[in-house]
Amino acid sequence: WYQRRVREREGQDEMDRLEEQLGAAESEEMEKLSVEQSTAEGKQIRELKNRQEAELRARTGEMSPEEAGRIAAEHAQSMKELKDRLETEKTRQEAKLREQLAKKHLRLNMSKRRRRSS
């Protein structure tokens, strides 16, 4: 009886350690995703700005004020659309990561239950 109780306690301790590790891994994964997304967003925004600035430099002497205003409005719209796409992608990736982490938690909890019932 005592040995069984000790094994159960050791198993519970191991499950608790695994749960702590999973929690730490979750935090790391979310932080890693956030950094990766920020880096990618910054790069894409810089690339779009650079293309837009190059277009303006190339056409500076040949456009009317109305055309310059139209191009500026197009650039602003393009930037807004890019930021919207990036935000949508960020939300999608975060949801996917949360789903994966939830599955890990579920497997861990199921494993805990199996240990308790055996």
Disulfide bonds with the S-S distance in Angstrom:
none
